[in-house]
Amino acid sequence: MPVDRESHPCPRCGERIWRYKPYGTMRALALTIAGFVCYPFAYLYPMEYNYQLGSLQGYSIMTGVFKLVDAHFLLFAAIIFMASIVTPS
């Protein structure tokens, strides 16, 4: 579609034609801020629950990293920590 047709209805479907969505930058900023607010909670709350010997045990990503360190799998613990916590930050 030509630029001069911006904000006019589409001849095929009738929707308004926009070169860029109105308030697109504000929407992106709002979603980014919401992501930063929710990000720490992803590591605080368990991703998985298991019953072990009759008790409910929750596991988070950091729980897995700590268990790998306790088992002396330091390389794997570092890879999981870097790939799931440091890199997305």
Backbone hydrogen bonds, N-H to C=O, Kabsch-Sander energy under -0.5 kcal/mol:
donor,donor_aa,acceptor,acceptor_aa,energy
5,R,2,P,-1.5
6,E,3,V,-1.9
7,S,17,I,-4.5
8,H,5,R,-2.0
10,C,15,E,-2.6
14,G,10,C,-1.3
17,I,8,H,-1.9
18,W,16,R,-0.5
24,G,21,K,-1.6
27,R,23,Y,-2.1
28,A,24,G,-2.3
29,L,25,T,-2.4
30,A,26,M,-2.4
31,L,27,R,-2.4
32,T,28,A,-2.1
33,I,29,L,-2.5
34,A,30,A,-2.3
35,G,31,L,-2.1
36,F,32,T,-2.2
37,V,33,I,-2.1
38,C,34,A,-2.3
39,Y,35,G,-1.7
42,A,38,C,-0.9
42,A,39,Y,-1.0
43,Y,40,P,-1.3
44,L,40,P,-0.9
45,Y,41,F,-2.0
47,M,59,Y,-2.6
48,E,59,Y,-1.7
50,N,57,Q,-2.8
52,Q,50,N,-0.6
52,Q,55,S,-2.9
55,S,52,Q,-1.5
57,Q,50,N,-3.5
59,Y,48,E,-3.1
64,G,60,S,-1.8
65,V,61,I,-2.0
66,F,62,M,-2.7
67,K,63,T,-2.2
68,L,64,G,-2.1
69,V,65,V,-2.1
70,D,66,F,-2.5
71,A,67,K,-1.7
72,H,69,V,-1.6
73,F,68,L,-3.0
74,L,72,H,-0.8
77,A,73,F,-2.4
78,A,74,L,-2.5
79,I,75,L,-2.3
80,I,76,F,-2.7
81,F,77,A,-2.6
82,M,78,A,-2.7
83,A,79,I,-2.8
84,S,80,I,-2.3
85,I,81,F,-1.9
86,V,81,F,-1.8
87,T,82,M,-2.6
89,S,85,I,-0.7
